[in-house]
Amino acid sequence: MPQRCTITIIGAGFSGSMLAVQFAHAKGHYPYDIHLVDPRPAPGLGLAYSAPRPEYLLNVRAGRISAFPDKPQHFVEWLRAKGLPGDEDVFYPRQTYGQYIQECVSQVLGEAANGMRIQWHSQAAIAATIDKTDNTALVELADGHVLRSHRVVLALGNFPPLGLASAGLGGNFPPNYHPNPWTPGALTGIAPQDSVLLIGTGLTSVDVLMALHADGHQGSIVAVSRHGWWPTVHGPGQHAQYPSFYASDLVHLTDVGAVVRVVRQHIRAAQAAGYNWRDVLDSLRPDLGRIWTNWPLPEQERFLRHVSSLWSVVRHRSPEQNVAMVEQLRSRGQLQTHLGRVRQIAPQGSDLSVEITHGSQQAQLLARHVIACTGPLLDYSRVQDPLIKGLREAQHLLSDPLRLGIQTDEHGALLDADGLASSLFFTLGPSRRPAYFESTAVPELREQAAALAQHILSQL
């Protein structure tokens, strides 16, 4: 192996950026070159924090969203250094948090104190192949430049939804159907009085409602989902810590029903003792990955079919002001919720006709605009990104059986068709949902970045 090792990180949202920062902060001396590759104009923002909309708030309070697992006050201290209040209980705008991550990563670009050189490439990686002569990976960038790498980390974040190709539209979306609300300018063509139909009632739908309200939208809004559940509100910032009961009550349980029964028992006992039900669920957060991996595949499937929708509602909560806005829209009749699944979408004049089914019932809804708020594409067997397609076709990357992400070992190394862990390719972030199920929020991702940095350095 040459004197200088090369590590290429593909993707510079939170996960990729903080992995680079963890490398730069590692103790010791490392003659390594770190390449951070992303087509965006600057590292750190990613999709989550790039929208210049102050109404898009973090779903975690400032005191719990430090980028560093060993520095819990880092974000609050950064806010105060910028002249902002730095209140630990506040849900700050995501664009503010994006600026924070940008600053964290920009400080390590160039020569780090530990000998690493961190270089930023503002372009896409389009292919990654293996040179078997020296067991290195060749990462090809869009401009034709090739990075010979001893380790490659996929930190690609969330892929946009495919839209409802099965709903009769195919890929020929009319301009008033919005398959991805996160596309820049996706909502700009919606006039104040236009009727809108949202597919989904999760956190993405809440964000869209906040954006429409900020834009002065006055038209009617219908949200369609199977259960009609909106995210629950966060509890008070200062609250009691419910004691962990994973080791005593859950560690040996291998079926979903048993886990649900135990959690409900604790919620009843906790409420009788003056706790909030949220305290019970929050106490499980460090152990959610272990609970998930304790279940065999049929039980994981059972969870996804019967429990995951409710889990998303109670686990992924929304700031008070967001929930208040949703309730205001509902109370004045501007927002209505319709139970069902979208089966067909078809143009009807200047509107879109949406066919909804709920059990044996059917309904036709008409709206000027339809916005898909169904969440990101998780199934890597369907991702059409050229880098992913190439790795998939070479069998360096496998989607998991539940279509939640990428198959990996316990460190994030990609598994091949024989179940062997790659020595070259790793991943972190939402792609690791098969291992953790919960793998999208900062508290989990910062731990992954720190652990993967240490693992790769120990290998090299």
C-alpha positions in Angstrom: 0.0 0.0 0.0 1.4 3.4 -0.9 2.5 5.8 1.8 -0.5 8.0 1.4 -3.9 6.3 1.5 -6.9 7.7 -0.2 -10.4 7.7 1.2 -13.3 9.0 -1.0 -16.5 10.0 0.5 -19.4 10.3 -2.0 -22.0 12.6 -0.7 -21.6 15.7 1.4 -24.8 16.1 3.3 -24.7 15.6 7.1 -23.4 12.1 7.1 -20.6 12.5 4.5 -19.6 15.9 5.9 -19.4 14.8 9.5 -17.5 11.7 8.5 -14.9 13.9 6.9 -14.8 16.1 10.1 -14.4 13.0 12.2 -11.4 11.9 10.1 -9.9 15.4 10.4 -10.3 15.3 14.2 -8.9 11.8 14.8 -6.0 11.7 17.2 -2.7 10.6 15.7 -0.9 11.3 12.5 -2.4 10.0 9.2 -0.8 10.6 5.8 -4.2 10.2 4.1 -6.0 12.1 1.4 -9.7 12.5 2.0 -11.8 13.3 -1.1 -15.3 14.7 -0.4 -17.5 14.4 -3.6 -20.9 16.0 -4.2 -22.5 17.9 -7.1 -23.8 20.6 -4.8 -22.0 23.9 -4.8 -20.8 23.5 -1.2 -20.4 20.7 1.4 -22.6 20.4 4.4 -26.1 21.3 3.3 -27.4 18.2 1.6 -31.1 17.9 0.7 -32.3 18.4 4.3 -30.8 21.8 5.0 -30.5 23.4 1.6 -34.0 25.0 1.1 -33.8 28.7 1.9 -37.1 28.6 3.8 -37.1 29.7 7.4 -40.4 28.0 8.0 -38.8 24.6 7.6 -37.9 23.8 11.2 -35.7 21.1 12.7 -37.7 18.3 14.3 -35.2 18.1 17.1 -34.5 20.8 19.7 -31.2 22.7 19.6 -29.9 21.1 22.7 -30.1 17.6 21.2 -28.8 18.1 17.7 -25.1 18.8 18.1 -23.1 17.3 15.2 -20.7 15.7 17.7 -21.7 12.8 20.0 -19.1 13.8 22.5 -19.9 17.5 22.5 -23.7 17.8 23.2 -23.6 21.6 23.5 -21.7 22.3 20.3 -24.6 23.5 18.3 -25.9 25.7 21.1 -22.5 27.2 21.6 -22.2 27.9 17.9 -25.6 29.7 17.9 -24.5 31.9 20.8 -21.2 32.6 19.1 -23.2 33.8 16.1 -25.2 36.2 18.3 -28.3 34.0 18.3 -30.2 33.2 21.5 -28.9 29.6 21.6 -32.0 28.4 23.5 -31.6 24.6 24.0 -35.4 24.1 23.7 -35.9 26.0 20.4 -36.6 24.3 17.1 -34.3 26.4 14.8 -34.7 26.7 11.0 -33.0 23.9 9.0 -31.2 26.5 6.9 -29.5 27.7 10.2 -28.4 24.2 10.9 -27.2 23.8 7.4 -25.0 26.8 7.9 -23.6 25.2 11.1 -22.7 22.0 9.3 -21.2 24.0 6.4 -19.0 25.8 8.9 -18.0 22.5 10.6 -16.8 20.9 7.4 -15.3 24.1 5.9 -12.9 24.4 8.9 -11.3 21.0 8.0 -10.9 21.5 4.3 -7.2 21.5 3.3 -4.5 20.3 5.6 -5.7 18.9 8.9 -3.6 19.0 12.1 -3.4 15.2 12.0 -1.8 15.1 8.6 -4.9 14.4 6.5 -5.5 16.4 3.4 -9.2 17.0 2.8 -10.2 18.0 -0.7 -13.7 19.1 -1.9 -15.0 18.1 -5.4 -18.2 19.9 -6.5 -19.3 17.3 -8.9 -21.0 13.9 -9.1 -19.4 10.5 -8.9 -20.7 8.5 -11.8 -19.0 5.1 -11.4 -16.9 3.1 -9.0 -15.0 0.0 -10.1 -12.4 -2.3 -8.6 -8.8 -2.5 -9.9 -7.9 -6.1 -8.9 -4.2 -5.6 -9.5 -3.9 -3.7 -6.3 -7.4 -4.0 -4.8 -8.2 -0.3 -5.0 -11.4 1.3 -6.1 -11.5 3.7 -9.1 -14.1 6.4 -8.5 -14.9 8.3 -11.8 -16.1 11.8 -11.5 -18.4 13.6 -14.0 -15.5 15.5 -15.5 -13.6 12.3 -16.2 -11.2 12.6 -13.3 -10.6 9.2 -11.5 -9.8 9.0 -7.8 -7.9 5.8 -7.0 -9.1 5.0 -3.5 -8.3 2.5 -0.7 -11.7 3.1 0.8 -15.0 4.5 -0.6 -17.9 5.5 1.5 -21.3 6.0 0.1 -23.0 8.8 2.1 -25.7 9.6 -0.5 -28.6 10.4 1.9 -32.1 10.1 0.6 -33.0 9.5 -3.0 -36.1 11.4 -4.2 -39.3 9.5 -4.6 -40.1 8.0 -8.0 -43.6 9.5 -7.9 -46.7 7.4 -8.5 -45.7 5.6 -11.7 -48.3 3.0 -10.9 -51.1 5.5 -10.7 -51.5 5.9 -14.5 -49.1 8.8 -15.0 -46.0 6.8 -15.9 -43.0 9.1 -15.9 -44.8 11.7 -18.0 -45.8 14.0 -15.1 -48.0 17.0 -15.9 -46.7 20.3 -14.5 -49.4 20.4 -11.8 -48.3 17.0 -10.4 -45.3 17.4 -8.1 -43.5 14.1 -7.5 -40.9 15.6 -5.2 -41.7 18.6 -3.0 -38.0 19.0 -2.2 -37.1 19.9 -5.8 -36.0 23.6 -5.8 -39.0 25.7 -6.9 -41.4 22.7 -6.7 -44.2 24.8 -5.1 -43.7 28.1 -7.0 -46.3 27.4 -9.6 -49.1 27.0 -7.1 -51.4 30.1 -7.1 -52.9 31.4 -3.8 -56.4 30.1 -4.6 -55.4 26.8 -6.3 -56.8 23.6 -4.7 -54.1 21.2 -3.6 -54.1 17.5 -2.8 -51.3 16.1 -0.7 -50.5 12.3 -0.8 -49.5 11.6 2.8 -49.9 13.1 6.2 -46.4 12.7 7.6 -43.6 15.2 8.3 -43.1 16.0 4.6 -46.8 17.0 4.3 -46.4 19.2 7.4 -43.4 21.0 5.7 -45.4 21.5 2.5 -48.3 23.0 4.6 -45.9 25.3 6.3 -44.4 26.4 3.0 -47.9 27.0 1.4 -49.0 29.0 4.4 -45.8 31.1 4.3 -46.5 31.7 0.6 -50.0 33.1 1.4 -51.9 30.1 0.0 -55.7 30.4 0.6 -57.1 27.5 -1.5 -58.5 24.3 -0.2 -56.1 21.4 0.7 -57.0 17.8 1.0 -54.5 15.3 2.5 -54.9 11.6 1.6 -53.4 8.8 3.6 -54.3 5.3 4.7 -54.8 6.1 8.4 -55.1 9.9 8.4 -52.6 10.2 11.2 -50.6 13.5 11.5 -47.3 13.6 13.4 -47.7 14.0 17.1 -46.4 17.1 18.9 -43.2 17.2 20.8 -43.5 17.3 24.6 -42.0 19.9 26.8 -38.3 20.6 26.5 -37.5 20.0 30.1 -38.8 16.6 31.2 -38.0 13.6 33.3 -35.8 10.9 32.0 -37.6 7.6 32.1 -35.2 4.8 33.1 -34.1 2.4 30.4 -35.9 -1.0 30.5 -34.3 -2.6 27.4 -31.8 -4.8 29.3 -34.4 -5.9 31.9 -37.5 -6.4 29.7 -36.7 -6.4 26.0 -33.2 -7.8 25.3 -34.4 -11.4 24.7 -37.7 -10.7 22.9 -37.7 -11.8 19.3 -41.3 -11.0 18.2 -43.1 -7.7 17.6 -46.2 -8.4 19.6 -44.2 -9.1 22.8 -42.2 -5.9 22.4 -45.3 -3.8 21.8 -47.0 -5.3 24.9 -44.0 -4.5 27.1 -43.8 -0.9 25.8 -47.5 -0.4 26.4 -47.2 -1.7 30.0 -44.4 0.7 30.6 -46.4 3.6 29.2 -49.3 2.8 31.5 -47.0 2.6 34.5 -45.1 5.7 33.5 -48.2 7.8 33.1 -49.4 6.6 36.6 -46.0 7.8 38.0 -46.3 11.2 36.3 -44.1 10.6 33.3 -45.2 11.4 29.7 -45.6 8.6 27.2 -42.9 10.3 25.1 -40.4 9.7 27.9 -40.9 6.0 27.6 -40.3 5.9 23.8 -37.3 8.3 24.1 -35.7 6.0 26.7 -35.6 3.3 24.0 -33.8 5.4 21.5 -30.3 4.0 22.2 -31.6 0.5 21.8 -33.9 0.7 18.8 -31.3 -0.8 16.5 -30.9 -3.8 18.8 -34.6 -4.3 19.2 -34.9 -4.3 15.4 -32.1 -6.7 14.8 -33.4 -9.1 17.4 -36.4 -9.7 15.2 -36.1 -12.3 12.5 -37.1 -11.3 9.0 -40.7 -12.3 9.2 -41.1 -10.3 12.4 -39.5 -7.2 10.7 -42.0 -7.6 7.9 -44.8 -7.8 10.4 -43.6 -4.6 12.0 -43.6 -2.8 8.7 -47.1 -4.0 7.8 -48.8 -3.4 11.1 -46.9 -1.1 13.4 -44.5 1.1 11.4 -47.2 3.7 10.4 -48.2 4.3 14.0 -44.5 4.2 15.1 -43.7 7.0 12.7 -46.5 9.1 14.1 -45.4 8.8 17.8 -41.6 8.6 17.2 -41.1 11.3 14.6 -42.8 14.3 16.1 -43.3 17.8 15.0 -42.6 21.2 16.7 -45.4 22.8 18.5 -45.7 25.7 16.1 -46.0 23.2 13.1 -48.7 21.2 14.8 -50.6 24.4 15.8 -50.5 25.5 12.1 -52.0 22.2 10.9 -54.7 22.5 13.5 -55.4 26.1 12.5 -55.8 25.0 8.9 -58.1 22.2 9.9 -60.3 24.2 12.2 -61.0 26.9 9.6 -61.8 24.2 7.1 -59.0 24.9 4.6 -57.4 21.5 5.3 -59.3 18.2 5.2 -58.0 14.7 5.7 -59.3 11.9 3.5 -58.7 8.2 4.3 -57.6 5.9 1.5 -54.9 5.1 -1.1 -54.3 6.8 -4.4 -55.0 4.4 -7.2 -55.2 6.6 -10.3 -54.3 10.1 -11.3 -55.5 11.5 -14.6 -55.6 15.0 -16.1 -59.1 16.5 -16.3 -59.0 19.8 -18.0 -56.6 22.0 -16.0 -57.1 19.9 -12.9 -56.1 16.4 -11.9 -58.6 13.7 -11.1 -57.5 11.5 -8.2 -59.1 8.1 -7.6 -59.0 7.1 -3.9 -59.9 3.6 -2.5 -60.6 2.9 1.2 -61.6 -0.7 1.7 -64.5 -1.4 -0.6 -65.2 2.4 -1.0 -64.0 4.5 -3.9 -64.0 8.3 -4.3 -62.9 10.7 -7.0 -61.2 13.9 -5.8 -60.3 16.9 -8.0 -57.4 19.3 -7.4 -55.5 21.8 -9.4 -52.2 20.5 -7.9 -51.2 17.1 -6.5 -48.1 16.9 -4.3 -46.6 13.5 -3.4 -45.4 13.6 0.2 -44.7 9.9 0.5 -41.1 10.1 1.6 -37.9 9.1 -0.1 -37.0 6.1 -2.3 -35.5 3.5 0.0 -35.4 0.5 -2.4 -31.9 0.5 -3.9 -32.9 -2.1 -6.5 -34.9 0.8 -8.1 -32.4 3.6 -7.7 -31.4 4.8 -11.2 -28.4 6.9 -10.1 -25.5 5.7 -12.5 -23.1 5.1 -9.6 -25.6 2.9 -7.7 -26.6 1.1 -10.9 -23.0 0.3 -11.7 -22.3 -1.0 -8.2 -25.5 -3.0 -8.3 -24.8 -4.6 -11.6 -21.3 -5.6 -10.5 -22.9 -7.1 -7.4 -20.9 -4.9 -5.1 -24.1 -3.5 -3.7 -27.3 -5.4 -2.7 -30.6 -4.1 -1.7 -32.0 -5.8 1.4 -35.0 -8.2 1.3 -37.3 -5.5 2.8 -36.2 -2.9 0.4 -35.1 -0.5 3.2 -31.6 0.2 2.0 -28.2 -1.6 1.5 -27.1 -4.9 3.0 -24.0 -4.3 5.2 -22.0 -5.8 8.0 -22.0 -4.4 11.5 -19.5 -1.7 10.5 -21.3 -0.5 7.3 -19.2 -2.5 4.8 -21.2 -3.5 1.8 -22.1 -7.2 1.5 -21.8 -9.1 -1.8 -24.1 -11.8 -3.1 -22.1 -14.4 -1.0 -22.6 -12.4 2.1 -18.9 -11.3 2.2 -18.1 -7.9 3.5 -16.3 -5.6 1.1 -12.8 -4.3 2.1 -13.3 -1.2 -0.1 -17.0 -0.1 -0.1 -18.8 1.3 3.0 -21.9 3.3 3.6 -23.6 5.2 6.4 -26.8 7.2 6.8 -30.3 6.3 5.6 -28.9 3.5 3.5 -28.2 1.6 6.7 -31.9 1.3 7.7 -31.8 -2.5 7.2 -29.3 -2.6 10.2 -30.9 0.0 12.4 -34.4 0.8 11.0 -33.9 4.2 12.6 -31.1 5.7 10.5 -32.1 9.2 9.4 -31.9 11.6 12.4 -28.8 13.4 13.5 -28.4 11.6 16.9 -28.0 8.3 15.1 -26.0 9.6 12.1 -23.4 11.4 14.2 -22.7 8.1 16.1 -22.4 6.3 12.7 -19.9 8.9 11.4 -17.7 8.7 14.5 -17.8 4.8 14.6 -17.1 4.4 10.9 -14.2 6.9 11.0 -12.6 4.9 13.8 -13.2 1.6 12.0 -11.7 2.7 8.7 -8.7 4.2 10.5 -8.1 1.0 12.4 -8.1 -1.0 9.2 -5.6 1.3 7.4 
